[in-house]
Amino acid sequence: MAKLFEPYQLQSILLKNRIVMAPMCMYEAKDDGFVQPFHIIHYTSRAMGQVGLVLLEATGIVPEGRISNRDLGIWSDAHIEGLSELVGQMKAFNAKTGIQLAHAGRKATVEGPTYAPSAIAFDETYNTPTEMTTEDIAYVVEAFKQGAIRAKKAGFDVLEIHGAHGYLISEFLSPLTNKRQDEYGGSPENRYRLLREVIDAVRSIWEGPLLVRVSAKDYRDGGLEPEDYVIFARWMAAQNVDLIDVSSGGVVPATIEAYPLYQVPFSETVKISGIPTGTVGLITTGLEAERILQENKADLIFIGRELLRDPYFPYRAAMQLGIEIETPSPTYKRAW
């Protein structure tokens, strides 16, 4: 059996393979953040395609913390029903389900003020954010906890905290965006404090698998490097985070030279911490994914755009590796 299709024990749940649908913003919700028919079709089709774990896109824990007004939301109990229906549809095809809890920080584009660790705009096209008070920070920590409570009620198997791509938690972690002089700024321990409080708040009510997505490289002098995340990852492991989803960039405007598997070394570095990692970024074939796993550079393979092109990527990957996998329905066997 190829390693890509071996079951993987992620804390309390067993994934049928090591393929994860990476969280990707779809911008198909309406201003109220509710699940639409698009989401049912979009996510369930990847579950039918035999993805082991389907992660929903960045889902706003507060309305003002959305990347856009077309993001899914989880700031209200009213969102639970639609999310629960979506979970049920995906689980019908034996996929495990997860949701990414998010706050966009200074990169929010909805109406009203935006919030960040420091009053520095991302670039000239974004509003200058309001520097958060300690009361603002406490409000956000509680919002992550309430989002986790709603995700639990909706029936998700996995939670992921969005700490990447220049959104709020990422802004606190990076010295390029966090210029605070209080207990949330300065030293690595202080810059990690918001994430520490969010993890503790979520863990106070969530017993299942917990992931954190990070941007392991800022691509700017004075910014964070993968080696910095080895330290952060050890702190996360001590807080019972189960896996680090390793991405990069988005913290500040930067030129990124992207090429196949360009982010895999970041995952490999973070694994030095001893915590399992997932890798993402221009992974397009089963052979590439298998090589990453065989070389122990990651534990899970997060697939993004390739799953937008092909909901049945696991089937194609299995063919490339010369193995047969389960079909979503007996009637598919004639083609699979």
N, C-alpha and C positions, 0 to 999 in steps of 0.2 A: 504493500500500500504506500502510495506517495504520502509524504508528510503533510502536504497541503490538505489531504482528505482524511487524515487521522482525526478522531475526536479530540477535543481539547477541553480540559477541565478548567473552567474560569470560576474560581471560588466555589460557589454552591451549585453552579449549573454546568451542564455538559454540552458544548457546541459540537455539532455533527461534523464540522470541518473548520479549517482555520481561515476561512474567507469572511471578511467583514465588509459590509457596505458602509463606506465612510460617510459621516454626516456632511451633507451638502445642501446649502440653502436653495430652496426652490422658488421662493417668492410667489407662491400660488395661493396663499391664504388671503382673506380679506382683512380689513382694518381691525376686525374684532378677534383675529387670531385663531378662528375655528378651523377644524379639519374640513376639507372640501373633497368632492369626489376624486379630484386629481390625486390627492394624497393616498386614498384607498388603492387606486390603480397603480400608482407609481411604486409604493412600498410593497404592496402585496405581490406584484409581478416579480420583484427581486426575491421574495420569499419562495414563490413558485420556481424560480430559477435555481433554487437550492443554495442560496447564500446562508452561511451558518448563523450569522448575527447581523440583523438589519438595524442600523442606528439612524434614528430620525435626525433631521436637520437641527441647527441651532434654534432652540425654542425659548421665547422670551419669558423670563421670570417676572418681569414688570413691563408694562406697556412702554414706558419711556426708555427701556433698555433694549429695545429691538433694533436690529440692524436696519430694517425697513418696516413700513406699515403693512407689508405683505407676508411677514413672518408668522409662523405658528406661535401660539401663546399657551402658557400654562400658569398665568397669573391669577386665574379665577377658577373656582370649582365648576363653573359652567363648561370649561374646556374638557373636563374629565370624560364626559360621555362620548364625544367624538374620538378622543384618543383611545378610549377603551375599545370602541368598535374597530379601530384600525389595528390595535394589538390582536384582537381576536381573529381578524382576517389573516394576519401574518402567521399567527401560531397554527392556523388550520393547515399550513404547509410545513410544519415542523421546523420553523425558523425561531431562533431566540430573538427577542426584541429589546431595543434600547432607545433611550432618548438623551439628547444633549441639552443640558440646562445652560442658558447663556444670558449674559448681559453685555451689550455692545460697547459700553463706556463712551469714550469720545468719538467712536465711529458710528454711533446711532444717527440715523437720518430722519427720524420721526419728528413731528412738530414738538416744540417746547425745548426747554434747556437740556443740555447733555451734561454728563458727569464723568469725572476722571480723577486720578490721583493728583494731577497737577493741571493748571490752566494753560495747557499747550495744545493747539489744534494739530490734527494729523497733517494737514496741508492747507493751502489757501482755499480749497473747495469745501472744507468742513468748518463748522462753527467752533469757536473757542469754547471749550467746556468749562463748567463750574468745578472748582476744586472741592472735593468731597470733604465734609466735616466727619468727625467720628460718629455722629448721629446718622449721617447718610450711609456710612459704611455698615453700621449695625443694621440699618433698614435693609440693605442689600443682602447681608448674611442671612437675615431672617427670611427674605424672599427666596433665596436658594433652598432653604429648609422647607418652606411651604411648597415650592415647586417639586421637591423630592416627595413630599407627602402625597401630592396629587398624582405624581408619576406612579407611586406605589398603588394608589387606588385604581389607576387605569390599568394596572396589571403588567407593567414593563418588567423584564427580567434584569436589565442592566441600566445603570445610570452613568452618564459621562458628564463631567464638569468641563465647560469650555474655558480653558486657560491659555488659548493660543490666538494667533493671527491679529494681535493688536487690539483685542477687545478688553473689557475691563480688568479681568484678573491678570492678563498678559501685560497690561499697562502698569499695574502695580509691581510686577516682577522685574521689569526691565529698568535699568538706570537711565535709559534714554528718555523714558516717559514719566518716570517717578522721581520728582525733585523735592519730595516732601522732607520736612525737618522734624517730623514727629515720629511716633513709634511705628508708623507704616512706611517710613522712607529711610534711605541711607544704606544701612548694612543689608546683606543678603537675608539675614534673619528677619529684619523689619519689612523688607519688600515682600517676603514670603508670608507675612502675617495675615493678610486678607485671605489668601488661599488656605492657610492653616485653619482659619476660623470658619471658612465655608465648608471645608472637608469635615471638621468636627461637627458642625451644625447638621450637615447631611447625614453623617454617620450616626448621629443621635437617634435617627428614626429609620435609617435604611440599613438592612442587614445584608443585602445581596451584593453582587459584584459592582465595584465602583472603579471607573476609569477617569483619568484626567488627560485631556488633550493639551499639548504644549507646543510652542514654537521654539525649537531648540537652537535656533540661530537667528540673530537680528539682522545680519548682513550689513552691519554698520560699525565703524570703529567705536569702541566704548560700549558696545552692546553685548548681549549675552551670547555665549558660545555653548556647544553641547556639553563641554566639561562642567559648566556652571549647573547644568541640569542633572548631572550625576549627584551633586549635593542635594538639590531640590528633590530628586527622586528618592533618595534615602530618607528624607523627611516625610515624603508622602507614604513610603512603605511603612514607616513607623506609625502612621495614622490609618493603616489598613486600607490604603489604596491598592487595588489588585493588579493594575496594568497601566502603563503610560503610553498613550497614543501620540507618537512622535511625528510632528509636522515641523514647519519652519516658516519664518517670514511674517509680514503683515504688521509688524509693530511700528515701523516707520517707513516712509517711502524709500525704496531701495531697488536696485537692479539685481535680479536673481537669474543666474544662468541655470535654467532648468533643462534636464536631459534625463533619459531613462534611469531610474533607480537613484537619482541624485540625493534623495533624503535618507537612503538606507544607512549610510555611515553614521548619521545622527542617532538612529535607533540603536545601532551597534554600540555606540559610545555610552548612551544612557543605560544600556543593559549592564554595564560595568557595576552599576549600583546594586545589582542583584535582583531588581524588580523586573518582571516580564514587560516586554514592549511590543507595540504594534508599529508597523512602518507603512508609509503611504507615499504616493507621488510617482506618476508615470510608470506604474507597473501594469503591463498590458497583456502578459501571457502567463499561462500556467507554468511554463518552464522558468521564467524569471522568478515567480513567486516561490516555486519549489527550491530554487537555488538559494534564495534568501534564508529559507527555513533550514535547509541542510547545512548551511554555513553558520547557523546559529546567530544571525544578525537581527532577528526579530522572532517573536512567538506567534503573532497573528499578522495577516496581510490585509490591510485596509485598501479597498478598491473604490475609486471615485468615478472619474469620467468614463473609464472603460465600462462600468456598469450602467452609465447613461447610454452608451452606445449599444450595449448588449446585456439585457437583463439575464441572459442565460450564460453569462461568463463562466460560472462553475462547470457547466456541461462542456463548453469548449476547452477549458483548462484540463478537464479530465481526459478528453480525447487526446490532447497534446501529450499528456503523461501516460497514455496507454492504459487507462483504467475505466471501469464502468461505475456510475454512481446512481443513486436512487432517482427515480423519475417522479415528477410532481403528481402524476396521475397514471393509472395503468394504461390508459389510452395513448399516453405519450411514448410507450415502449416501442411502438411501431416506427417511430422516428429516431428515438434515442438509442 
